[in-house]
Amino acid sequence: PPNDNVVEIKGVLNAVPFVASKDTNNGLILIGGVSSHYSWDSQAIIDQITKIAEYDKEASWVLTTSRRTPEDFIQLLLDCIPFDNMTVVQFEDTDQDWMMEQFSRAGQIWVTPDSVSMVYESLSSGAEVRVFSMDTLHPRSQSRIGKGLNDLIEQSYISTFEQWNADPSSTVLTKQFNESDRVAKIVMEQLS
């Protein structure tokens, strides 16, 4: 509950630095996987990726997976994606430095909503952030994760695949989102 010694945060604290005015032709796609909050459908995600990549052929895309990404996803993806503007890098071929470089470069990031940390890291980077469409296993209003995602959508921090699909030329206004710095400043003020 709110208290003088409690700092409420939005999402997950992380070390991704905010970089303003990035090139939206540098795209990053972050794929999570099976979770207790969302129903995973590899083909549905691939269909959305295909539609995005077909629309935005000018962009140079980097796609990476996570430990939770099902094995069938990569093979299906490699069979379906006919684009030379997409590089697929599996999570075991990445490290923290590689991810930080991707976050600093990417002007637009698509992320599966099952990974709360990837959503908030993407937001912290200063990119336009959109989430793929995935069916929830519980009503969004009852899930802490779903409620947090709904808040981000309602406050226009991120947009959904459905919103993008209705108007692919639309942009997401990037907002300064750096909860780690904000919380650190509050803590330092309290200590001084």
N, C-alpha and C positions, 0 to 999 in steps of 0.2 A: 504493500500500500504506500501511497505518497507520504514522504516524511522528509525532514530536513537533512537526514543523512542518506537519502536515497536519490539517485540520479536516474530518471527514466530515459531509456534509450529507444531509438527506432531501429529495430532489426539487430544485426550482428555486428559487433565491433570488429574492425579489420585494419590491416596495414596498407591497403591500396590507396595511393595518393591521388587526389583530384587533379586532372589535367584539363584545362579549358581549351575550347576551340580546336577540337580534333577533327581529322578528315574522316567523313562518314563513308568514304570509299574503302576504308580499312574496317572490315567486319569480322566479328568474333562470334562463334556459335558455341555455347557451353551446354553439353548434354549430361544430364544426371542419370537417373535410372529408377529402379524399383524402390518405392517408399511406402510408408504406412499411411500417407495422406493422399496419394494420387494413384490412379490406375495407369500402368505403363502400357503403351501400344507403340511398338517400334515403327510399324508402317505409317501410323498416323503422324508421328513426328517427322519421318522422312518425307511424307507428302507435303508437310508444311515447309520443310527445308527446301524441297525442290521448287515450290512455288516462289519462295523468297529469292532463291538464287536465280531462277528464270527471270524474275522481274528486275532484279538489281545485278545485271551482268557486268556493270562497270566496277562493282566492288570486288576487292580481293578478299576472299573469305578464308578464315582459319577456323576449323572445327576441332574441338577436343572433347574427350569423353571423361568419365569419372569411374571410380571403383565399382559403382553400382550400375553402370551401363550394361545391359544384357549382351551376351556374346553375339546373339543373332543380329543386333542392331548394326554393328560395323559391317558385317557381310552384306546385309540388305542395303546399307548405305552405299557401299562400294559398287554394288550391282546397279543401283538406281541413279547415282549422281553422274551425269555425263559432262560435267563442267570442268574446264581447265582453270577456272578462277577460284577453286576451292582446294585447300590443303587440309588433309585429315591427319591429326596427330593424336594418337591414343595416350591416355593418362600416364601409362608407364614410361612413355618417352618424354615426359615433361617433369619440371621441378618448379620450385617456388620462384626462382629467377625468371624462368621462361614465362610463367603465368604473369608475373609483374610486368614483363616487357609487353605481353599481349594486351594487358589492361591499359598500359600507358599509350599504346598505339591506336587501339580500336576506337573508332568514332561511333560505331553502332554495335550493340551486343544483343544477341538473342539468347535466351536462357530458358531451360525447362524449369517450371515453377516448383518442382519437387525439392530443389536445392536452395534452401534459404540463404546459406552463406554465399553461393554464387550470385544470387539476385542482389544482395547488399554489397558485395565486392564490386559488381558491375556498376551499380549506382554510384559508389564512391569514386569510381574512375573518371567520371565526367562524360561518359558516353551516353548516347540515346539508348535506352534500355527497353526491350520488349520481351514478353514471355510467350512461350508456345502454349497452345491450347491442350490441356489435359483434363480428363474427367477426375473429379474429386471423389474420394471414397467416403467422405463425410461432408455434410453441409458446410460450406465455407464459413458461415456465421458461427459455427460451433468449434471450429479448429482455430487454435492460436495462429498457426502458420497461414491458414486461409484468410483469417481476419486481417493479419498484417499485410498480406498481398492485396486484399481488397482496399485497404487504406491507401496503399501506394498507388493503386489504379485510380481511385476516387480523387486523390490529391495530385494527379497527373505527373507523378514521378516516373511511372512506367506506363506502357500501353500493352494491350493484348494482341495476339494474332488476329482475333476477330476484328478489332478496331483497325489494325493495319490492312486486313483483307478488304474491308469496306472502302478504304481509301489509301492505297499503297504509297501515294505521294506525300502523305502526311508525315510530319516530323514530331518527335517528342522533344519538348523544351527541356534542355538539361538544366538541372538546378544544382547549386552547391550542396553536396550531401557528404558531410564528413563527420560522422558521429564520434569517431575516435578522437579527433582534435577537439570537438566540442566538449566531450566528457573530460578529456585531459585538462582543458582550461578550467573547467568547474572544479575539478579536484585540486589543481594547483592554487586556485583562488582560496579554497577552503583551508589549504595547508599554510598559506602565507598570512 
